Every structure is written in structure tokens, then in C-alpha cells.
Amino acid sequence: MTIDLQGLVQPDRVHKRVYTDPAIFELEMDRVFGQAWLYVGHESQVPKPGDYFTTRLGREPVVMVRHTDGQVHVMFNRCPHKGAKLVPDGSGSAGKFLRCLYHGWTFKCDGSLLSVPLRSGYECTALDLKDPRYGVRKVARVATHRGFVFASLSEDGPELKEFLGGVATSLDNFCDRAPEGEVEVAGGVQRVIQRNNWKIFFENLHDTIHAVATHESSWRAAKEEYEAMPAGTPKPFEVVIVDGNGEPLEFWEKLELKGYDHGHGFMEGIFVPPTDPVSLAYVASLEAAKGAAQADAILRVNRHNTIVYPSCSPHTSFQQIRVIRPLSVDRTLVEIFSFRLKGAPEATFQRTLKYTNIVNSPSSNVMPDDLEAYNRVQEGLGSDGGDWVSMHRAAGRDQPLPGGRASNGNSEMPSRNMFAAWAGYMGVDTGAQTGSAE
């Protein structure tokens, strides 16, 4: 089947088919998710040898497992014998080796074949048990940054450090905020199925203009709740993280957005550092570990959502990562993982959980607003009401950065930046609107 991709992506607008065409979605699985570095998980999810964590890279089910030598491997979750999944979905411990439940083939935790039942049955056959093809197949490339594990299904492409570029500093700050310099996944995972194309979710992460309109019901309720409290009452953390969406458009316009090569970027933080007892105790623990000057430098890195395109969004201030897993052209799974800052008071982690529950969980006061908006966009794009999606706001006003560009908060630069990366992965020359892709 021939798909005409040229002409669908222009510098300041994209065609609705990039969100609605199942055939284009299938190409994305090969060309975007089959080439980019994708977030797998964090090393803390497999703390001991034999511990495993399963996930998906694009279409591919994979397992992250720690070997006896301490190294973390990422492999296809498939036995080379009959193809059964080696471990069930989720996480757990396989013990000293991986054992397929179907016929009992066993493998070391680095994927190498350990033993097979009735070994003599393979003598004088074409199957050579010393052939590495009969071990568990590893993904093409695996690399880590500060404990965050990434993998690529492609042998070719930039190394992880080059791929991350400017957003590596967000992952660094994520860990630097821990008094011990390390973080760990804790508190389980929350999952949301969204009825929309995966790109719609990513575009919304740095869409500052939607907040005051889309989230009006929740920020108004938060403001009214606070106004009903006795005069002089310190604003509760629960109110701070919700009523911030109600700032006027002039506030959002003054924020800084940065976009980097490969589609990444981050948005300046919207919250003034809180001064409640929990926050002050945390700052004291960071200063005790790193000194007041270094702690101040770390906390001055104030960022809201970071985009590591096309797979995840870390939030450095409240220590969570949202992982984006496309399921179909109009279905997206978002998984939300919370992290503990090692060396910080336990109340700091409880604050992280509170932020996740109030803002981003399936039962939050904020996320349902976004989900309704995403769904309406997806349904509207399926109509005959028009063919193009506008990304014109502040076009042509970006300021150059090393490896990227910057703009103020009213710009749709992040969407344009992501689609520039998308076009590159998909083989679309946006400067020459001709040709086709198979």
C-alpha cells in the first residue's frame, strides 16, 4: 500500500490524517518508535539479580532484567523455542534464571541459553544449542542516563547522550534534587487509556494557552475553596497545584519554552517554590547534604513538563514520569510512575503522590478535563469540517539555541518542533512536498 506523506506536514500546519489514518499509525510504529530511543524504565525497578519489569517499545513486548553481574539488560519477552512470553506482564523476580513455562527452556538473566530438556533430542539436528540465536534476543541498543534506562530497536542512529541533547539537564535535575543524588520508583503505577492519537497528548504538554479554559471547573473550585477559608490561612498545597491553571493568559505568555532536536523540549515551571513545613524540611535536607549554595542552584532549575520525544514526560519538581504508549491510531496508554528522592524526608514522597493523585491520576480533578478535550479533538478530526490543524501561533519568532530553539509561552513552537522530528523519522522532506512512501 502506498501512502502519500508529502504535503501532510508543513512548517505551520499539519493535515488531520496524521492523527486519524491507521496506515500512517502503522508506519509510525516502524519509523518513529522503531528508530528513536524509547524510555524503558528505571534501574530501581529491578534492584536485585533476577528482578524483571515488562513493558512495550512500540509494538514490541520487552523485559528489563538485572543479571547476576549487576548489569541491566533489555530483551524481547519471547522464548526462542515456541515464542511464548518468558515472564508475565508486570514485574517480579525470576530468581537465578529465566524459565519458559511452556517447555522449560532456561536462560541466564543476560539472555544466554542455559539448558533445554531432552538435550539429546537435538543431537544430529540442524539446531545448534551453542548458536546465540537460541538465546533470548536483546534489543538493538540499551543505554542509561542517571539510572533512567532507554532502548532503541534500531542498530543505527545517534547515541543516547546526543539524542537527549538539552533535555538531559531535566533528568539530571530530577536526580540532583535528591539529597543522596539518586531516585527510585515507588508507589506503584497509575494507568489511563486515552481515546486519542498519541501526538495529541504530547502537544498538550506544552500548550500553555489551554489551561485557563480547559481546566476552569477545577481551578475555580480550588480558588473558591481557598476563599472560604479564614483570612490569613496559608494556601494549602492541594489548592496551589490546582488553582495555578487559572492564571491569566498574560502569565502564560511570559513563560519560556525550549525545544530541541529530535522533538524534545521543556516548559518553565509555573509554581513559586512552596514554603509549607513539608517543603521547608525537604530544602533543609538538601542543604544539609549539598550545602546551601548548591541546593539553591538545583532548586532554581524550575521546570514543569519535559518532553523526551516520543516516549515520556518527566516532571522534575514533583518527581513523576508519564510514559506514553500508543495502542492504535485513536487509543493511547499513559502510565504514571512516581519517584522517591533518596535522602529526603518521607513527607516529600507523600507530597509527590499527592500531586500525582490530584493532577494526573485517573480520578484526579484535572486530568478528566484534558481527556475530554483530547477526545473532542480526535472526534472532530474525523469529521469533514476541515482538513488542516493550525500551528501558526508565534510562527517565525523562535530564538535559536545550541541544538534547538526558544520561545515565549504563547507559541506553538513545541508542536512545530515535534512535527519537524516526526517528519525526519517518517522520511518526509517538508521543504519539497513531493514523493511518497511505501
Disulfide bonds with the S-S distance in Angstrom:
none
